[in-house]
Amino acid sequence: MSDKERKITAYHEMGHAIVGHFLPHSDPIHKISVVSRGQALGYTISLPGEDRFLTTRGELLDQMAMTLGGRAAEEICFDEITTGASNDIEKVTQTAKQMVMRFGMSDKLGPRVFGHDHGQPFLGREFSNEPDYSDEIAREIDDEVRRIIEMAHQRARETLTEHHKDLTNISEILVKRETIEKEEFLALLAGKSEAEVFGAEEEIKPELPASTAPADRAERETPRTIPRPG
């Protein structure tokens, strides 16, 4: 990556991390990195504290806001957006559709399932929904999906605006360090300096004077001969 792309990636990933950290229903952040992995230029890892088999609406909404935190960070800090958020948008759109059409989590449309699943994954076919609703309901579904996504995006922007200083400071550290672990991230958010968290840089030892360096080196490299008795 170029320096510019690395910096954008750092802010993008830190946007995910900060939004995820400050929203109450998000999983704890475990690692943020700008080291490329596969097709991803960077990644943010969040892991639940315990096994879960059910997901609440609040958790889905916070998860969506965290997912859009990268795009929101680009908007706030660079006044521009990149293609790096394409996968995030795809995930958020799918989640919002499921909330409305499958989970009955829309206050406007109520606890209903829209569409019949005719997917046959064992034949390698993708899941598809056969409409069982009118065009008017289809428009309401689209409006509701859009509203949920825009609400998540706005929450991400508000969180990053409130913590803009942390976003800037820790992103710049991430550019240099490339990877920040959970404990380091929490310490930086708590106000500790980079030196306090990572330790002072190792002092570079001065080189030996030119007049003595060769002799010393020769002495180190010459094997010592131990005389045999008799």
Rosetta blueprint (number, residue, H / E / L):
1 M L
2 S L
3 D H
4 K H
5 E H
6 R H
7 K H
8 I H
9 T H
10 A H
11 Y H
12 H H
13 E H
14 M H
15 G H
16 H H
17 A H
18 I H
19 V H
20 G H
21 H H
22 F H
23 L L
24 P L
25 H L
26 S L
27 D L
28 P L
29 I E
30 H E
31 K E
32 I E
33 S E
34 V L
35 V L
36 S L
37 R E
38 G L
39 Q L
40 A E
41 L L
42 G L
43 Y E
44 T E
45 I E
46 S E
47 L L
48 P L
49 G L
50 E L
51 D L
52 R L
53 F L
54 L L
55 T L
56 T L
57 R H
58 G H
59 E H
60 L H
61 L H
62 D H
63 Q H
64 M H
65 A H
66 M H
67 T H
68 L L
69 G H
70 G H
71 R H
72 A H
73 A H
74 E H
75 E H
76 I H
77 C H
78 F H
79 D L
80 E L
81 I L
82 T L
83 T H
84 G H
85 A H
86 S H
87 N H
88 D H
89 I H
90 E H
91 K H
92 V H
93 T H
94 Q H
95 T H
96 A H
97 K H
98 Q H
99 M H
100 V H
101 M H
102 R L
103 F L
104 G L
105 M L
106 S L
107 D L
108 K L
109 L L
110 G L
111 P L
112 R L
113 V L
114 F L
115 G L
116 H E
117 D E
118 H L
119 G L
120 Q L
121 P H
122 F H
123 L H
124 G L
125 R L
126 E L
127 F L
128 S L
129 N E
130 E E
131 P L
132 D L
133 Y L
134 S L
135 D H
136 E H
137 I H
138 A H
139 R H
140 E H
141 I H
142 D H
143 D H
144 E H
145 V H
146 R H
147 R H
148 I H
149 I H
150 E H
151 M H
152 A H
153 H H
154 Q H
155 R H
156 A H
157 R H
158 E H
159 T H
160 L H
161 T H
162 E H
163 H L
164 H H
165 K H
166 D H
167 L H
168 T H
169 N H
170 I H
171 S H
172 E H
173 I H
174 L H
175 V H
176 K H
177 R H
178 E L
179 T E
180 I E
181 E E
182 K H
183 E H
184 E H
185 F H
186 L H
187 A H
188 L H
189 L H
190 A L
191 G L
192 K L
193 S L
194 E H
195 A H
196 E H
197 V H
198 F H
199 G L
200 A L
201 E L
202 E L
203 E L
204 I L
205 K L
206 P L
207 E L
208 L L
209 P L
210 A L
211 S L
212 T L
213 A H
214 P H
215 A H
216 D H
217 R H
218 A H
219 E H
220 R H
221 E H
222 T L
223 P L
224 R L
225 T L
226 I L
227 P L
228 R L
229 P L
230 G L
